[in-house]
Amino acid sequence: MSEEKLQKPSLEALKKELKREKNKKEYRNVLRNTLLVVVFVAALAVLISSFFLTVLKVTGDSMTPTLETGQIVIAQNSQEFEVGELLAFYYNNKVLVKRVIGSPGDWIDIDADGNVSVNGITLEESYASDKSLDPTDITFPYQVPENRWFVLGDHRNVSIDSRSSVVGCVTKEQLIGKVIFRVFPFKACGRL
């Protein structure tokens, strides 16, 4: 055999090979750790969205000027609501956002001018862009049934809400939660 084939690798060649092997091992560790972090964060996001928060995209004009089409909001899972809070719920495979006007047992009355009273007290509705009795097919005064909430849109002329028996009062089964925060657009970001 020739001398070239029998020559031992040089010290430099061994150092390079060791460094290359060490780099491969480090790369695999970094990749594995990164994948674990990504999986953990994704699982955490799914858990949070399933049990605590829901991200929603607003469509339609029934809540203008408070909410506009294309805005993204966060709803906190809840079954406790105060008058004036925004409520997200399912209706016919859609998500609707409306304002809570009455809780179970409350008496709701809307006069011909669209002024809303709850238990005989007229609401000051600075959030409403217009007041309207229509569209309605229920008789006022109206008592909110147990485990239901009476809701209205802020843009009353175009909103289909609890004034109509088609939508009716929101049941516990329909609830998503209380809309608490606007995420997008960034210039309008903040609590609702």
Backbone torsions as a table, in degrees:
resi	resn	phi	psi	omega
1	MET	NA	153.3	-178.8
2	SER	-78.8	163.9	-177.6
3	GLU	-69.1	-29.2	-177.7
4	GLU	-64.0	-41.9	-178.0
5	LYS	-70.2	-28.0	-177.6
6	LEU	-89.1	-8.0	-177.6
7	GLN	-65.9	140.3	177.2
8	LYS	-81.7	150.4	177.7
9	PRO	-62.7	146.4	-178.7
10	SER	-73.7	165.1	179.8
11	LEU	-63.2	-38.9	178.5
12	GLU	-62.9	-43.1	179.8
13	ALA	-64.1	-39.0	177.8
14	LEU	-66.1	-40.7	179.3
15	LYS	-63.7	-42.1	178.9
16	LYS	-62.6	-43.4	-179.5
17	GLU	-65.0	-42.4	177.6
18	LEU	-62.3	-42.5	179.6
19	LYS	-64.3	-41.5	178.9
20	ARG	-62.7	-43.8	178.5
21	GLU	-64.6	-40.7	179.0
22	LYS	-64.4	-42.4	178.8
23	ASN	-64.1	-39.9	177.5
24	LYS	-61.4	-42.1	-179.2
25	LYS	-66.3	-42.5	178.0
26	GLU	-63.9	-41.9	179.6
27	TYR	-60.3	-45.0	178.8
28	ARG	-62.5	-40.9	178.6
29	ASN	-64.4	-43.4	179.1
30	VAL	-64.4	-43.9	178.9
31	LEU	-61.5	-45.8	179.5
32	ARG	-61.8	-45.6	-179.8
33	ASN	-64.8	-39.1	178.4
34	THR	-63.9	-45.3	178.6
35	LEU	-62.2	-39.4	177.8
36	LEU	-63.1	-42.3	179.2
37	VAL	-64.7	-43.9	179.5
38	VAL	-61.6	-44.7	179.6
39	VAL	-64.0	-42.4	-179.9
40	PHE	-63.3	-46.7	-179.4
41	VAL	-63.8	-41.2	178.6
42	ALA	-63.6	-43.8	178.8
43	ALA	-63.9	-41.4	178.0
44	LEU	-63.4	-42.0	178.8
45	ALA	-62.7	-40.7	178.6
46	VAL	-65.0	-43.1	179.1
47	LEU	-63.4	-45.0	-179.6
48	ILE	-63.3	-45.3	-178.8
49	SER	-68.7	-28.8	-179.5
50	SER	-76.6	-36.3	-171.8
51	PHE	-110.8	-20.3	-172.3
52	PHE	-126.5	-46.2	-173.5
53	LEU	-131.7	148.3	175.8
54	THR	-131.2	132.9	177.8
55	VAL	-95.5	130.2	-175.4
56	LEU	-129.3	146.9	173.9
57	LYS	-107.7	127.9	-176.9
58	VAL	-77.6	133.1	172.9
59	THR	-132.2	144.5	178.3
60	GLY	94.8	170.9	-174.4
61	ASP	-110.0	7.0	-173.1
62	SER	-69.2	-15.0	-179.2
63	MET	-113.3	11.2	178.1
64	THR	-70.0	143.4	7.3
65	PRO	-89.6	-3.6	-177.1
66	THR	-61.6	-50.2	179.2
67	LEU	-128.2	142.3	-179.9
68	GLU	-124.5	157.6	-179.9
69	THR	-53.4	134.5	177.8
70	GLY	95.1	-15.1	178.7
71	GLN	-72.7	150.2	179.4
72	ILE	-114.0	129.3	-177.0
73	VAL	-127.5	163.1	177.4
74	ILE	-115.6	131.2	176.7
75	ALA	-109.3	132.0	176.7
76	GLN	-92.1	127.7	179.8
77	ASN	-60.5	124.6	-175.2
78	SER	-159.4	157.9	172.8
79	GLN	-130.8	16.1	177.1
80	GLU	-119.5	124.7	-176.4
81	PHE	-136.9	143.4	175.2
82	GLU	-105.6	156.0	176.1
83	VAL	-59.3	132.7	178.9
84	GLY	99.1	-16.1	179.0
85	GLU	-77.7	155.6	179.0
86	LEU	-90.5	135.2	-175.0
87	LEU	-121.9	131.4	174.8
88	ALA	-104.9	136.2	-178.8
89	PHE	-152.5	161.8	177.6
90	TYR	-88.2	138.8	173.9
91	TYR	-149.3	118.0	179.6
92	ASN	49.9	52.0	179.0
93	ASN	61.1	22.0	174.5
94	LYS	-123.4	159.6	173.5
95	VAL	-105.2	126.0	177.9
96	LEU	-113.9	148.6	173.7
97	VAL	-121.7	126.7	179.0
98	LYS	-140.6	170.6	-179.2
99	ARG	-98.5	134.3	178.4
100	VAL	-71.8	126.6	178.3
101	ILE	-111.1	-37.9	-178.3
102	GLY	-142.8	146.0	178.6
103	SER	-102.4	172.9	-179.5
104	PRO	-52.2	130.4	178.4
105	GLY	90.7	-15.4	-179.9
106	ASP	-69.2	149.8	173.4
107	TRP	-100.5	123.3	-178.7
108	ILE	-108.1	135.4	174.6
109	ASP	-135.6	137.0	176.0
110	ILE	-127.0	120.5	-179.5
111	ASP	-81.4	177.4	-176.0
112	ALA	-61.4	-25.5	179.0
113	ASP	-86.6	-3.7	178.5
114	GLY	91.7	7.4	177.8
115	ASN	-74.1	132.0	-174.7
116	VAL	-103.1	132.3	175.8
117	SER	-121.2	140.5	175.2
118	VAL	-121.8	120.3	-178.2
119	ASN	53.4	38.8	176.8
120	GLY	84.9	-3.0	-179.9
121	ILE	-106.7	121.9	-179.9
122	THR	-71.9	131.5	-179.4
123	LEU	-81.3	140.2	170.0
124	GLU	-89.6	108.0	-172.8
125	GLU	-111.8	74.8	179.7
126	SER	-66.5	-20.8	-179.1
127	TYR	-78.9	-19.5	-176.7
128	ALA	-76.1	128.5	-179.8
129	SER	-80.4	-21.4	174.8
130	ASP	-159.0	158.2	179.1
131	LYS	-114.2	138.5	-177.8
132	SER	-160.8	142.5	173.5
133	LEU	-82.6	-32.2	-177.7
134	ASP	-86.1	152.2	-1.9
135	PRO	-84.2	128.6	177.6
136	THR	-140.7	147.6	173.1
137	ASP	-137.1	17.7	175.2
138	ILE	-110.1	162.0	-178.5
139	THR	-97.4	132.4	177.5
140	PHE	-105.2	147.5	-0.3
141	PRO	-68.6	150.7	-173.9
142	TYR	-127.0	131.9	177.6
143	GLN	-97.7	129.3	-179.4
144	VAL	-71.8	124.7	179.7
145	PRO	-65.3	163.5	178.1
146	GLU	-59.8	146.1	178.4
147	ASN	57.3	32.6	178.5
148	ARG	-139.6	159.4	178.9
149	TRP	-129.2	137.3	177.0
150	PHE	-89.8	124.3	-175.8
151	VAL	-126.9	148.9	176.1
152	LEU	-134.7	149.6	171.9
153	GLY	-80.0	158.7	179.2
154	ASP	-76.1	-27.0	178.0
155	HIS	-100.6	81.6	-166.7
156	ARG	-61.7	-31.1	-178.2
157	ASN	-64.9	-29.0	-176.6
158	VAL	-110.9	-6.8	-175.0
159	SER	-82.2	130.1	169.6
160	ILE	-99.1	117.1	-171.3
161	ASP	-146.9	-151.5	-175.7
162	SER	-68.5	-9.8	174.4
163	ARG	-68.5	-18.4	-178.2
164	SER	-108.8	135.0	178.0
165	SER	-68.1	-13.8	177.4
166	VAL	-64.4	-46.3	177.9
167	VAL	-89.6	-48.8	179.9
168	GLY	67.6	-165.5	178.0
169	CYS	-79.7	150.3	-177.8
170	VAL	-80.2	129.6	179.2
171	THR	-94.2	165.1	178.3
172	LYS	-59.5	-34.9	-178.5
173	GLU	-66.7	-25.8	-178.2
174	GLN	-85.8	-16.0	-170.9
175	LEU	-62.7	138.4	165.5
176	ILE	-107.1	-52.0	176.9
177	GLY	157.5	-169.2	-177.6
178	LYS	-89.4	124.5	178.4
179	VAL	-77.4	118.4	-171.2
180	ILE	-117.7	-19.2	-170.7
181	PHE	-150.5	137.9	173.8
182	ARG	-99.7	125.6	-177.5
183	VAL	-95.9	-39.3	-175.1
184	PHE	-139.0	139.2	7.5
185	PRO	-75.1	153.5	-173.6
186	PHE	-60.7	-33.1	-179.2
187	LYS	-67.9	-21.5	179.0
188	ALA	-108.3	12.1	-177.8
189	CYS	-61.9	136.4	176.4
190	GLY	154.9	178.3	179.7
191	ARG	-66.1	149.1	176.4
192	LEU	-110.2	NA	NA
